[in-house]
Amino acid sequence: MSDLEDSADDAAPGPRGERIAKVLARAGIASRRDAEKLIAEARVKVNNETVTQPAFFVQPDDLVVVDGKLVDPPERTRLWRYHKPEGRVTTHRDPQGRPTVFEKLPPSMPRVVSVGRLDLNSEGLLLLTNDGGLARQLELPSNDWVRRYRVRVFGNPQPEELAALAKGITIEGIRYKGIEAALDSKKGDNCWLSVGLQEGRNREIRRVMQHLGWQVTRLIRVSYGPFQLGQLPRGAIDEVSPKVLREQLTPEARPKVIRPRS
């Protein structure tokens, strides 16, 4: 178990051991949700027996195999900052054969999963970890973590339109919570915006901007909660030290929460 998690669900293993999905997540094989998919596809065996239920419990001395490969015991929890370039998908396998984030990582990297995703045409900070349980923890909405972006749009956003986003917006029946948005610079019909949000729904910024008549031409995530992109070069990866990781996960380190205006 990650020593950074403190929920009841992640308490120390009991006499029955640990659930197989959690074991796979801690070993960096997949997130818990994706681990359950592996089980459903009959790709997981314990002691040479195919596992059919995600509630299956594993003992420390059990042999766990995924796709015919032995799963090593999980190492200590680690986290990396990665500057994702545009044109890479955040997935381990892409049916369309596009370049993926994970196939471009250094050979020395252990198997990792991402904390959330960035779509194909987005770039910037992507957190990677070898502990699927930590990834799940960092994605929880209860963290109230703000994700900040620099967004270039083609259009003419007005200050009052940007300010109104703090109240939230409904698009095709979907309600998006408050979004911080401010104009940084303008050159002709191209504008750079600073955008902050907490929900992080799939393509949320692009959908909101398109709804308002502004075409997103570049989108860069510059921070995820307390973790910053900083000067990390495009395509580079940098490990967060265990000390910094523990410090940044304390409640006092959390950024200010976005509150919708009344």
Long-range contacts (C-beta under 8 A, 24 or more apart in sequence): 1-26, 1-133, 2-26, 2-77, 2-131, 2-133, 2-134, 2-137, 3-77, 4-77, 4-134, 4-137, 4-245, 4-246, 4-249, 5-133, 5-134, 5-137, 7-137, 10-133, 10-137, 13-60, 16-57, 17-57, 17-58, 17-59, 17-60, 17-62, 18-57, 18-58, 19-54, 19-55, 19-56, 19-57, 19-58, 20-44, 20-46, 20-51, 20-54, 20-56, 20-57, 20-58, 20-64, 21-54, 22-133, 23-58, 23-64, 23-71, 23-74, 24-64, 24-66, 24-71, 24-132, 25-113, 25-131, 25-132, 25-133, 25-135, 25-136, 26-74, 26-131, 26-132, 26-133, 27-64, 27-71, 27-72, 27-73, 27-74, 27-111, 27-130, 27-132, 28-74, 28-110, 28-111, 28-112, 28-113, 28-129, 28-130, 28-131, 28-132, 29-66, 29-71, 29-111, 29-132, 30-113, 30-132, 31-113, 31-132, 31-135, 31-136, 32-132, 32-133, 32-136, 34-113, 34-132, 35-132, 38-66, 43-67, 74-130, 74-131, 75-110, 75-130, 76-242, 77-129, 77-130, 77-131, 77-134, 77-242, 77-245, 78-110, 78-129, 78-130, 78-131, 78-239, 78-240, 78-242, 79-127, 79-128, 79-129, 79-134, 79-239, 79-240, 79-245, 80-109, 80-112, 80-127, 80-128, 80-129, 80-237, 80-238, 80-239, 80-240, 81-125, 81-127, 81-227, 81-228, 81-229, 81-230, 81-232, 81-237, 81-238, 81-239, 81-240, 82-125, 82-126, 82-127, 82-128, 82-232, 82-236, 82-237, 82-238, 83-123, 83-124, 83-125, 83-126, 83-229, 83-232, 83-233, 83-234, 83-235, 83-236, 83-237, 84-118, 84-122, 84-123, 84-124, 84-125, 84-126, 85-123, 85-234, 85-235, 86-120, 86-121, 86-122, 86-123, 87-120, 87-121, 88-120, 89-119, 89-120, 90-114, 90-117, 90-118, 90-119, 90-126, 101-126, 104-235, 105-237, 106-237, 109-237, 115-139, 115-224, 116-200, 116-224, 118-221, 119-202, 119-203, 119-206, 121-219, 122-219, 122-220, 122-221, 123-218, 123-219, 123-220, 123-221, 123-234, 124-149, 124-150, 124-219, 124-220, 124-221, 124-222, 124-229, 125-221, 125-222, 125-223, 125-224, 125-227, 125-228, 125-229, 125-232, 126-221, 127-224, 127-227, 128-237, 138-224, 138-225, 141-198, 141-199, 143-225, 143-254, 144-198, 144-254, 144-257, 145-198, 145-224, 145-225, 145-226, 145-254, 145-255, 146-180, 146-196, 146-197, 146-198, 146-223, 146-225, 146-255, 146-256, 146-257, 146-258, 147-196, 147-197, 147-198, 147-200, 147-221, 147-223, 147-224, 147-225, 148-194, 148-195, 148-196, 148-221, 148-222, 148-223, 149-194, 149-195, 149-196, 149-197, 149-205, 149-219, 149-220, 149-221, 149-222, 150-184, 150-192, 150-193, 150-194, 150-195, 150-218, 150-219, 150-220, 150-222, 151-192, 151-193, 151-194, 151-195, 151-205, 151-209, 151-216, 151-218, 151-219, 151-220, 152-190, 152-191, 152-192, 152-193, 152-216, 152-217, 152-218, 152-219, 153-190, 153-191, 153-193, 153-209, 153-214, 153-215, 153-216, 153-217, 154-189, 154-190, 154-214, 154-215, 154-217, 155-189, 155-191, 155-209, 155-212, 155-213, 155-214, 155-215, 156-189, 156-191, 156-214, 157-181, 157-183, 157-191, 157-193, 157-212, 157-214, 159-183, 161-212, 162-193, 163-261, 165-208, 166-258, 166-260, 166-261, 167-260, 167-261, 168-260, 169-208, 169-211, 171-207, 171-208, 171-211, 174-201, 176-201, 176-204, 176-208, 177-258, 177-260, 178-258, 178-259, 178-260, 178-261, 179-205, 179-208, 179-258, 180-258, 190-217, 196-258, 197-258, 198-257, 198-258, 223-255, 225-254, 225-255, 226-253, 226-254, 226-255
